[in-house]
Every structure is written in structure tokens, then in C-alpha cells.
Amino acid sequence: MSNPSVSFEATREYAYGLDQVDTLFPFRERFLFPQHNDKDALYLCGNSLGLQPKSVGYLMEKELKDWAKYGVEGHFKATLPWFSYHHIFEERLGKIVGAVKDEVVAMNTLTVNLNLLMLSFYKPSGKRYKILMESDAFPSDQYAVEMQVRMHGYDPADAIIEITPKPGAHLIEDVDIFNAIEEAGDSLALVMIGGVNYYTGQFFDLENITKAAHKVGAYSGFDLAHAVGNVPLHLHDWNVDFACWCSYKYLNSGPGGVGGAFVHERHFDNPQILRLAGWWGNEESSRFKMKKGFVPQRGAASWQQSNAPVFNMVAHNASLDIFEKAGMPALREKSLLLTGYMEFLLKQITHLPFEIITPSETQRRGCQLSLRFYDRGREIFNVLTNAGVIADWREPDVIRIAPVPLYNTFEDCYSFYELLTTIE
Ligand SMILES: *Cc1c(COP(=O)(O)O)cnc(C)c1O
């Protein structure tokens, strides 16, 4: 289907027909849906918190039993030994973010990982001390960057370069980022950008941002909170220096779920790259020898601090199994069609005061669409909520909806559209 929107139809029968030929449709059955009036809610909020895989309950119980059965010996005797628990994620995460095995690790949480990695990769000296980021980044990222520059003795107003949309526009053009990087030149130490913007749903050109950063001698790092499990990523091939993400959004690993980190292979043997240390980042063969002198293991895993939060990782394991079975290429293929269909339907609505601010070019977005209301946004959001839609409201004027290819259907898109048509 080269341009499916030409043949899209705004009818329930048509949407139902697309579901019938969707090979990923059965994956919906693997998730638990919040209930509204004894029916599945219309869940369009997987960008904020992914749904619980049904397998989590069973696997959690199994882990509890291993703890009861083995006590401390579970570190080596549990079905999935806790000593090496974090290793079970590397390969599956690698496929999702486009990395080789040792480049990824499941550890800590997102903002912690962002701070750990900036401590390693933001090394201002002389006239090279600036960090370039997008304006209106997620607040956690803004705070983290602000304090990193202050901890090195710089003034955020001087050391942080923020790229803003052109006056009147909602989106930042990639070319404006490239130009700003070039202009900052050798004053630039680091480019740190949210891979998919949480507010607009815009997917930045991470490959070319990385190229531009490297050209002026800066590192590039990305916060992939809204990108991981959503858009195609090739961090290794793109030569990205570092990245981090959370697992509770598209990766469905539960509130506060374990985060993830990527460090490019070419930095593994670089003695200039230092990191905060803890015993779990130490060489595994000597981890329990309790000797002096930190010897980092080779790879992203050397950024680990503490022993793995196993119970927190149970849901991650359950969810990554589902991703492994579905496969990112198939998920992306469905996602393009599903979000394309949602966009088509929304464009039929002319009686409500909103516009879609997410890019219309499919390579510049994931599954999320951000609807900016000129008026009555909050009121319309409340009507939707009362009708059983779970979406999210972002101040000051945006409703974000995310048809997630793992568990949303074309009929979900139609139901959302139908509801909008009934609002006066
Ligand atoms: C969701 C999100 C966060 C949340 O950070 P936590 O450390 O997981 O609480 C941070 N940054 C971005 C861009 C996000 O989308």
C-alpha cells in the first residue's frame, strides 16, 4: 500500500476489516485493559504508561516463590539467577534500539541514567562547555541539564543553547538544529535531545544530528523515553554516543519500571570516559572478591551501580518477550498504518477547534498524535474521559493520543473518531 490514505474509509466496517487482516491483532489479547462501565476502556495512553502484560502476574509469583525457596542462594539458583539477571535483556533491547549486545543495559531509571551518562560525556573544558537541547524539553531533562552545567560552575543561561520552533510554528526543524550545532562550533561539548518530543510527538533526525555534533567535536546523547519501542532506532549504526530511556511507556514494564542505557562500543576502551562506580559495574569475575580498585566491566553494564532490582525487572522481561515475538519491523509497519488511519479520521472532523501539531511526514513521527485545541480543549478532554477514553492532557492546550500497534486496533481509532463526531 503506497498511499493507503487514498482508500481509507471512515466507517466501523472498514476499520473492522483492517483489524481482520492485521497479523498483530492477536497481541491485544496479551494485555490487561482498564475497565470503564464493565468494558475495556478506549486506551490511547501507551505513550504515558503502557498496559500490563497478562503474563506479569504469573512471572511475579514465580519470582516470589524462588525468593521463598532459595533465600540468598537465589542469586545463583533462581530460575533466572539474580546475579546475572540484567543480562537477560541485552539481546532483546539491542534489537529494539539497534545496538550490539554489550552496548545496552537495563538499569536504574531514566533520569538517573541521563545524569550518570552526562557525568561521563559532558566534560567541559576551555571554550568547549555548551550543551545544545530542544526548547520545552521534558522538565526532568531540563532540570538534569541545568544542574549538570551548574555543577561544573557554568551559568545555564550561557551554557545551555535551546533550539526553538520558528515564530508561529509548533515544530523545530531538523535543519535548524544542524545549523545551530554548526554555529556553536567548538564551544559545543554535548548535544542532548529527546528523540521523540513528548509534547508534539516529533521524531528528530538522530542520525544527522549525531553527524553534525561529531563534525564540531561534540558528543551526542538522546533521551529516548518516547522513542524506544515506538520508532525505528539504529543507535550503533548512527554512531550515537549515549542514550537512555524508561520502560514504562511503550515498553509496558510498569510504573517506575527499570530504565535502560546505551553507550557506543567505540567508547568501551576509552580511558577518558570515566563513570560513577558501584559493585555491579565492576568486572563480574571479581565482583564478590571485595577487593580494592574499581575495574569496570566492558560495556554499558559498567555504568550499573547497585545489584539489579529483580522484582522491578519481572515486568520488563514479560514485555520484552512480547516485543521479541511481534518484532519491531512489523510493529512499525502496523504503526504507520494505524496512526495514518487515526490521522485520516481526525481530518474528517471539522466542527471542533483543533489542529494536529505532530508532523504529517511519517518518518518524522511515531504513533502519537498531538491535538492542539484553540479553545475548549480541557472541556472536550473531560467529555472523552467520561465516555471511557483514556488519553492525556498536557498543559496548556494539547490532548495526546497514541494508538499503540501492540494492543490498539483500527476499530479503536474509529471509536475515538465516532465519539468526537458526537461532541457538539
Ligand atoms: C517520561 C519521561 C521522563 C521521566 O523520567 P523518569 O526518570 O523515568 O521519571 C523523562 N524525560 C522524558 C523525555 C520523558 O518522556
The ligand as a Tripos MOL2 file, in Angstrom:
@<TRIPOS>MOLECULE
LIG
   15    15     1     0     0
SMALL
NO_CHARGES

@<TRIPOS>ATOM
      1 C1          8.7760   10.1480   30.7370 C.3       1 LIG1
      2 C2          9.9680   10.9960   30.6080 C.ar      1 LIG1
      3 C3         10.8470   11.1850   31.6970 C.ar      1 LIG1
      4 C4         10.5560   10.5960   33.0440 C.3       1 LIG1
      5 O1         11.7330   10.3650   33.7620 O.3       1 LIG1
      6 P1         11.8400    9.2460   34.9130 P.3       1 LIG1
      7 O2         13.2150    9.3870   35.3820 O.co2     1 LIG1
      8 O3         11.5250    7.9270   34.2760 O.co2     1 LIG1
      9 O4         10.8170    9.5820   35.9430 O.co2     1 LIG1
     10 C5         11.9850   11.9640   31.4870 C.ar      1 LIG1
     11 N1         12.2450   12.5290   30.2850 N.ar      1 LIG1
     12 C6         11.4140   12.3570   29.2250 C.ar      1 LIG1
     13 C7         11.7410   12.9840   27.9040 C.3       1 LIG1
     14 C8         10.2490   11.6140   29.3650 C.ar      1 LIG1
     15 O5          9.4210   11.4660   28.3290 O.3       1 LIG1
@<TRIPOS>BOND
     1     1     2 1
     2     2     3 ar
     3     2    14 ar
     4     3     4 1
     5     3    10 ar
     6     4     5 1
     7     5     6 1
     8     6     7 2
     9     6     8 1
    10     6     9 1
    11    10    11 ar
    12    11    12 ar
    13    12    13 1
    14    12    14 ar
    15    14    15 1
@<TRIPOS>SUBSTRUCTURE
     1 LIG1         1 GROUP 0 **** ****
